[in-house]
Amino acid sequence: MAQIEQINNGKIIIDSDEKITKNQFFSILKSTFEVLSTKNPYEVKIDNSIIKLHAKQVTYLGNPHRSFKKRIQLSEGWGESLKNENSFLIGLYKYKSTLMYVFLTKQIF
């Protein structure tokens, strides 16, 4: 695995991406959102509204890109679904105790 920039306790360090299993990913989502479904895209309840979260892990973009470049890869078939008003693409970045959600704007679809 590539040694790239990671965020740990507010500092940048060099290490490999941390792989999140499907079960870990789902558990993290459940700790943040009221998740109503177990399959990605996930239906979640936020402020009495049900929305779909198309969720992926944020990872290194890959060689030859610089060590801080990250990506969220879309799953096949998500393009049309993400055009819906109640659908959003989010990325989950996790490294040790650092956990961040990245919400992307609809303008990219």
Residue frames as a rotation matrix with the C-alpha (Angstrom) as fourth column:
MET 1
0.574 0.819 0.000 0.00
0.819 -0.574 0.000 0.00
0.000 0.000 -1.000 0.00
ALA 2
0.030 -0.522 0.852 1.10
0.454 -0.752 -0.477 3.53
0.890 0.401 0.215 -0.75
GLN 3
-0.262 -0.196 -0.945 2.42
0.933 -0.301 -0.196 5.66
-0.246 -0.933 0.262 2.07
ILE 4
-0.233 0.331 0.914 0.36
0.535 -0.742 0.405 8.86
0.812 0.583 -0.004 1.90
GLU 5
-0.855 -0.061 0.516 -0.82
-0.296 -0.758 -0.581 11.77
0.426 -0.650 0.630 4.01
GLN 6
-0.089 0.814 -0.574 -3.27
0.695 0.463 0.550 10.93
0.714 -0.350 -0.607 6.79
ILE 7
-0.092 0.142 0.986 -4.84
-0.523 -0.849 0.073 13.05
0.848 -0.509 0.152 9.53
ASN 8
0.119 0.065 -0.991 -4.19
0.679 0.723 0.129 11.91
0.725 -0.688 0.042 13.10
ASN 9
0.214 0.059 -0.975 -4.98
0.920 -0.348 0.181 14.06
-0.329 -0.936 -0.128 16.16
GLY 10
0.876 0.276 -0.396 -5.06
0.159 -0.939 -0.304 17.16
-0.456 0.203 -0.867 13.97
LYS 11
0.028 -0.937 -0.348 -1.61
-0.575 -0.300 0.761 16.49
-0.818 0.179 -0.547 12.49
ILE 12
0.753 0.101 -0.650 -0.56
-0.638 0.356 -0.683 15.24
0.162 0.929 0.332 9.06
ILE 13
0.008 -0.751 0.660 1.38
-0.523 0.560 0.643 11.96
-0.852 -0.351 -0.388 9.15
ILE 14
-0.161 -0.128 -0.979 2.54
-0.952 0.282 0.119 9.55
0.260 0.951 -0.167 6.44
ASP 15
-0.603 0.061 0.796 0.93
-0.315 0.898 -0.307 6.09
-0.733 -0.435 -0.522 6.49
SER 16
-0.946 0.316 0.066 -1.28
0.226 0.502 0.835 3.77
0.231 0.805 -0.546 4.41
ASP 17
-0.302 0.932 0.199 -5.04
-0.730 -0.361 0.580 4.22
0.613 0.030 0.790 3.99
GLU 18
-0.793 0.179 0.583 -7.08
-0.392 0.583 -0.712 2.43
-0.467 -0.792 -0.392 6.62
LYS 19
-0.759 0.532 -0.375 -9.41
-0.120 0.452 0.884 -0.15
0.640 0.716 -0.279 5.05
ILE 20
-0.554 0.685 0.474 -12.97
-0.731 -0.126 -0.671 -0.10
-0.400 -0.718 0.570 6.41
THR 21
-0.937 0.293 0.190 -15.03
0.337 0.900 0.276 -3.29
-0.090 0.322 -0.942 6.10
LYS 22
-0.453 0.854 0.257 -18.71
0.061 -0.258 0.964 -3.12
0.889 0.452 0.065 5.09
ASN 23
0.294 0.567 -0.770 -19.72
0.795 0.302 0.526 -3.97
0.530 -0.767 -0.362 8.67
GLN 24
-0.411 -0.515 -0.752 -17.48
0.831 -0.552 -0.076 -1.25
-0.376 -0.656 0.654 10.14
PHE 25
-0.945 0.081 0.318 -18.76
0.130 -0.797 0.589 1.24
0.301 0.598 0.742 7.58
PHE 26
-0.066 0.997 -0.034 -22.39
0.270 0.051 0.961 0.43
0.961 0.054 -0.273 8.46
SER 27
0.201 0.087 -0.976 -21.65
0.970 0.118 0.211 0.67
0.133 -0.989 -0.061 12.21
ILE 28
-0.783 -0.525 -0.333 -20.06
0.554 -0.833 0.010 4.10
-0.282 -0.176 0.943 11.74
LEU 29
-0.716 0.592 0.370 -23.08
-0.021 -0.548 0.836 5.32
0.698 0.591 0.405 9.76
LYS 30
0.201 0.844 -0.498 -25.44
0.548 0.325 0.771 3.98
0.812 -0.428 -0.397 12.44
SER 31
-0.161 -0.322 -0.933 -23.50
0.974 -0.205 -0.097 5.85
-0.160 -0.924 0.347 15.13
THR 32
-0.936 -0.242 -0.255 -24.12
0.194 -0.960 0.200 9.12
-0.293 0.138 0.946 13.26
PHE 33
-0.649 0.717 -0.252 -27.47
-0.689 -0.414 0.595 8.71
0.323 0.560 0.763 11.47
GLU 34
-0.114 0.709 0.696 -30.78
-0.487 0.570 -0.661 6.97
-0.866 -0.414 0.281 12.04
VAL 35
-0.788 -0.300 -0.537 -30.24
-0.614 0.333 0.715 4.33
-0.035 0.894 -0.447 9.34
LEU 36
0.115 0.960 0.255 -33.42
-0.801 0.242 -0.548 2.69
-0.588 -0.141 0.797 8.03
SER 37
0.938 0.156 -0.310 -31.89
-0.325 0.707 -0.628 0.28
0.121 0.690 0.714 5.51
THR 38
0.537 -0.754 0.378 -28.90
-0.059 0.413 0.909 -2.03
-0.842 -0.510 0.177 5.48
LYS 39
0.206 -0.421 0.883 -27.92
0.914 0.404 -0.021 -1.69
-0.348 0.812 0.469 1.81
ASN 40
-0.408 -0.477 -0.778 -25.97
0.118 -0.873 0.473 1.07
-0.905 0.101 0.412 0.07
PRO 41
-0.612 -0.145 0.778 -27.44
-0.136 -0.949 -0.284 3.56
0.779 -0.279 0.561 -0.85
TYR 42
-0.727 0.251 -0.639 -28.71
0.682 0.372 -0.630 3.81
0.080 -0.894 -0.442 2.71
GLU 43
0.149 0.797 0.585 -32.02
0.264 -0.602 0.754 5.35
0.953 0.042 -0.300 3.63
VAL 44
-0.696 -0.384 -0.607 -31.56
0.692 -0.131 -0.710 7.56
0.194 -0.914 0.357 6.68
LYS 45
0.498 0.864 0.073 -33.88
0.754 -0.472 0.457 9.74
0.429 -0.173 -0.887 8.69
ILE 46
-0.717 -0.669 -0.199 -32.72
0.693 -0.648 -0.317 13.30
0.083 -0.364 0.928 9.36
ASP 47
-0.881 0.390 -0.267 -35.06
-0.238 -0.854 -0.463 15.86
-0.408 -0.344 0.845 10.94
ASN 48
-0.061 0.937 0.344 -38.16
-0.076 0.339 -0.938 13.80
-0.995 -0.083 0.050 10.08
SER 49
0.537 0.161 -0.828 -37.11
-0.823 -0.118 -0.556 13.53
-0.187 0.980 0.069 6.42
ILE 50
0.512 -0.377 0.772 -35.96
0.234 0.926 0.296 10.34
-0.826 0.029 0.562 4.72
ILE 51
0.538 -0.446 -0.715 -33.00
-0.820 -0.473 -0.321 10.74
-0.195 0.760 -0.620 2.37
LYS 52
0.942 -0.327 0.074 -30.70
0.335 0.904 -0.266 8.36
0.021 0.275 0.961 0.51
LEU 53
0.488 -0.867 -0.098 -27.00
-0.698 -0.455 0.552 8.44
-0.524 -0.201 -0.828 1.26
HIS 54
0.900 -0.392 -0.191 -24.78
0.114 0.635 -0.764 6.91
0.421 0.666 0.616 -1.40
ALA 55
0.771 -0.552 0.316 -21.79
-0.557 -0.347 0.754 6.27
-0.307 -0.758 -0.576 0.82
LYS 56
0.748 -0.633 -0.198 -18.20
0.320 0.606 -0.728 5.37
0.581 0.481 0.657 -0.03
GLN 57
0.564 -0.660 -0.495 -14.85
0.624 -0.052 0.780 5.43
-0.541 -0.749 0.383 1.70
VAL 58
0.901 -0.399 -0.171 -12.46
-0.433 -0.793 -0.428 8.29
0.035 0.460 -0.887 0.92
THR 59
0.620 -0.720 0.312 -9.13
0.526 0.676 0.516 6.83
-0.583 -0.155 0.798 -0.27
TYR 60
-0.225 -0.837 -0.498 -5.90
-0.093 -0.491 0.866 7.86
-0.970 0.241 0.033 -1.96
LEU 61
0.580 0.467 -0.668 -6.35
-0.629 -0.265 -0.731 8.78
-0.518 0.844 0.140 -5.64
GLY 62
0.766 -0.327 0.554 -3.37
0.429 0.901 -0.061 6.64
-0.480 0.284 0.830 -6.63
ASN 63
-0.257 -0.954 -0.153 -0.04
0.271 -0.223 0.936 6.90
-0.928 0.199 0.316 -8.37
PRO 64
-0.256 -0.959 0.125 1.11
0.813 -0.283 -0.509 9.26
0.523 -0.029 0.852 -9.94
HIS 65
0.483 0.556 0.676 -0.96
0.168 -0.817 0.552 11.71
0.859 -0.152 -0.488 -7.83
ARG 66
-0.417 -0.661 0.624 0.46
-0.444 -0.450 -0.775 13.62
0.793 -0.600 -0.106 -4.89
SER 67
-0.798 -0.069 -0.599 0.18
0.337 0.772 -0.538 11.97
0.500 -0.631 -0.593 -1.46
PHE 68
-0.842 0.517 -0.157 -2.65
-0.093 -0.425 -0.900 14.23
-0.532 -0.743 0.406 -0.24
LYS 69
-0.577 0.633 -0.516 -5.02
-0.778 -0.234 0.582 13.57
0.248 0.737 0.628 -3.18
LYS 70
-0.742 0.428 0.516 -8.14
-0.049 0.733 -0.679 11.61
-0.669 -0.529 -0.523 -2.17
ARG 71
-0.751 0.533 -0.389 -11.17
-0.481 -0.038 0.876 10.26
0.452 0.845 0.285 -4.05
ILE 72
-0.292 0.751 0.593 -14.64
-0.397 0.469 -0.789 8.82
-0.870 -0.466 0.161 -3.68
GLN 73
-0.984 -0.081 -0.158 -15.43
-0.177 0.409 0.895 6.27
-0.008 0.909 -0.417 -6.37
LEU 74
-0.141 0.988 -0.060 -19.00
-0.960 -0.152 -0.237 6.15
-0.243 0.024 0.970 -7.61
SER 75
-0.521 0.097 0.848 -20.65
0.058 0.995 -0.079 2.77
-0.851 0.008 -0.525 -7.86
GLU 76
-0.981 0.193 0.034 -22.06
0.045 0.052 0.998 1.79
0.190 0.980 -0.060 -11.22
GLY 77
-0.292 0.955 -0.044 -25.71
0.720 0.250 0.648 2.76
0.630 0.158 -0.761 -11.53
TRP 78
-0.213 0.194 -0.958 -25.63
0.871 -0.406 -0.276 5.57
-0.442 -0.893 -0.083 -8.96
GLY 79
-0.946 -0.295 0.134 -25.64
0.323 -0.821 0.471 8.41
-0.029 0.489 0.872 -11.51
GLU 80
-0.403 0.873 0.275 -29.40
0.146 -0.235 0.961 8.46
0.903 0.428 -0.033 -12.11
SER 81
0.296 0.525 -0.798 -30.27
0.842 0.250 0.477 7.91
0.450 -0.814 -0.368 -8.46
LEU 82
-0.401 -0.561 -0.725 -28.05
0.840 -0.541 -0.046 10.80
-0.366 -0.627 0.688 -7.40
LYS 83
-0.830 0.176 0.530 -30.07
0.212 -0.778 0.591 13.17
0.516 0.603 0.608 -9.60
ASN 84
0.195 0.944 -0.267 -33.00
0.655 0.077 0.752 12.78
0.730 -0.322 -0.603 -7.20
GLU 85
0.236 -0.015 0.972 -33.54
-0.346 -0.935 0.070 15.65
0.908 -0.353 -0.226 -4.80
ASN 86
0.773 0.155 0.616 -33.41
-0.634 0.124 0.764 13.40
0.043 -0.980 0.194 -1.72
SER 87
0.842 -0.538 -0.020 -30.19
0.536 0.841 -0.066 11.57
0.052 0.045 0.998 -2.70
PHE 88
0.764 -0.640 0.081 -26.67
-0.645 -0.753 0.128 12.58
-0.021 -0.150 -0.989 -1.65
LEU 89
0.559 -0.704 -0.439 -23.15
0.318 0.671 -0.670 11.27
0.766 0.235 0.599 -2.17
ILE 90
0.790 -0.371 0.488 -21.04
-0.613 -0.471 0.634 11.18
-0.005 -0.800 -0.600 0.97
GLY 91
0.207 -0.806 -0.554 -17.55
-0.066 0.554 -0.830 9.99
0.976 0.208 0.062 1.60
LEU 92
0.995 0.037 0.094 -16.26
-0.098 0.116 0.988 8.58
0.025 -0.993 0.119 4.86
TYR 93
0.149 -0.989 -0.014 -12.64
-0.305 -0.032 -0.952 9.26
0.941 0.146 -0.306 5.79
LYS 94
0.970 0.094 0.225 -11.29
-0.243 0.280 0.929 7.24
0.025 -0.955 0.294 8.70
TYR 95
0.110 -0.950 -0.293 -7.78
0.046 0.300 -0.953 7.00
0.993 0.092 0.077 10.06
LYS 96
-0.788 -0.343 -0.511 -7.28
0.447 0.250 -0.859 5.79
0.423 -0.905 -0.044 13.63
SER 97
-0.413 0.666 -0.621 -9.44
0.743 -0.147 -0.652 8.12
-0.526 -0.731 -0.435 15.79
THR 98
-0.735 0.138 -0.664 -10.08
-0.368 -0.904 0.219 10.62
-0.570 0.405 0.715 12.96
LEU 99
-0.406 0.701 0.587 -13.49
0.826 0.556 -0.092 10.32
-0.391 0.448 -0.804 11.34
MET 100
-0.633 0.192 -0.750 -14.84
-0.308 -0.951 0.016 12.76
-0.710 0.241 0.661 8.73
TYR 101
0.169 0.709 0.685 -17.79
0.724 0.382 -0.574 12.85
-0.668 0.593 -0.449 6.39
VAL 102
-0.848 -0.373 -0.376 -17.40
-0.022 -0.684 0.729 14.53
-0.530 0.626 0.572 3.00
PHE 103
0.198 0.957 0.210 -20.63
0.470 0.095 -0.878 15.71
-0.860 0.272 -0.431 1.36
LEU 104
-0.817 -0.486 0.310 -20.45
0.475 -0.262 0.840 16.41
-0.327 0.834 0.445 -2.37
THR 105
-0.420 0.654 -0.629 -22.58
-0.465 -0.750 -0.470 18.97
-0.779 0.095 0.620 -4.16
LYS 106
0.357 0.687 0.632 -25.19
0.315 0.549 -0.774 18.01
-0.879 0.476 -0.021 -6.74
GLN 107
0.582 -0.100 -0.807 -23.43
-0.621 -0.696 -0.361 20.14
-0.526 0.711 -0.467 -9.34
ILE 108
-0.500 -0.865 -0.035 -21.06
-0.700 0.380 0.605 17.28
-0.510 0.327 -0.795 -10.23
PHE 109
-0.520 0.397 0.756 -23.91
0.432 0.886 -0.169 15.08
-0.737 0.239 -0.633 -11.46
